[in-house]
């Protein structure tokens, strides 16, 4: 567990709770355990075995799912001999006919651009860490940006919206679900798994140690963030 | 020990020691540092303009939310007859058809969450302004819920997007977005900005400053 901070020690050994400002001396918990703020219960540090490798793998999966889903059939309806199909792109662009171009752009961003940008930046920042290399230039602002983008990545909200729309359509016409629909359904699971593996503190910590390391090639066991041997302080 | 302290007791904060903490990466710096050297985020001990930004976004969000409920979200043209459905009207129509579950999802995402969010953000901002001492932990958790749940209000916008792209069967039936869609989307986006402008550290500032025995002299 984390202990309440004593006075006057090196700021590098301290961690401040981002949601209530309580100050602690850093003690990295065991992999799979979590250090939680004693008064506001925010999770401060939650290292996991192989978390970075897992985040990169999941980011790659997200990227592939998103990009292929753009080019595959999404939904199709049939009624009275008439039929109509739409792609994911078509769903976003449906506002552009009604003088709501801004909304088309917003929907496109929330379900496609933001998740793609987030996945690409995570791959850029974290891949060198897995390979035991020095972080690439601008890794720090890039990582900070991915965290700021997080709430605006709404692929999973979109999937629920599609579900509601299908119930509404079911009365009017027969619906065929395309491959892109299923890819998006998988995307929800992958996104949730990725968010669970993310420990911000561990990634900042490993970025710090790698930048301080003059050779930059010290091998790290399987991209494990903030292992207890690296803990800057105990108790 | 930290675990032994009750939640209402004052705990040592970065500000008590004259330090400033980075809310992005949790690194601590000497007071007065303007930018976090680890992650590059601007540093403030307490964001003093936080509340005015919260209220500004809150107000425009509320202004957009009113027309979002008065105008139709969807315009359905069935055999050359056009009718409009507002958010609540659409949910009622679904319930009449027997789809109670989906009607409930729409009502929760488009009415309960936005209204609850306006109330919660207003309550949090007022509680901080007047330094209320109501349960700090509960308020922090309320804030986390507000931050987590806000984006799910976008569901109805996506429903409209999918329906209007899909249901285009020439003269038989077609669905097009109504004017409320853009107001609703803007309202969701503005309230997300409002919640994110709030500095949750302010909630804990109404606790008594530490007594002398808790902060040993340097």
Interface residues (C-beta under 8 A of the other chain):
Chain A: X1 X2 X3 X4 X5 X7 X8 X11 X14 X15 X16 X17 X18 X19 X20 X21 X22 X23 X24 X38 X39 X40 X41 X42 X44 X75 X77 X79 X80 X82 X83 X84 X86 X90 X91 X92 X93 X94 X95 X97 X98 X100 X102 X103 X106 X107 X110 X111 X140 X141 X143 X144 X147 X151 X152 X154 X157 X158 X160 X161 X162 X164 X165 X167 X168 X169 X171 X172 X173 X200 X201 X204 X207 X208
Chain B: X1 X2 X3 X5 X7 X9 X11 X12 X13 X14 X15 X16 X17 X19 X21 X22 X23 X24 X25 X26 X27 X28 X29 X30 X38 X39 X40 X41 X45 X94 X97 X99 X102 X105 X106 X136 X137 X140 X141 X143 X144 X147 X150 X151 X152 X154 X155 X156 X157 X158 X159 X160 X161 X162 X163 X164 X165 X166 X167 X168 X169 X170 X172 X173 X176 X177 X181 X182 X185 X189 X192 X196 X200 X201 X203 X204 X215 X216 X218
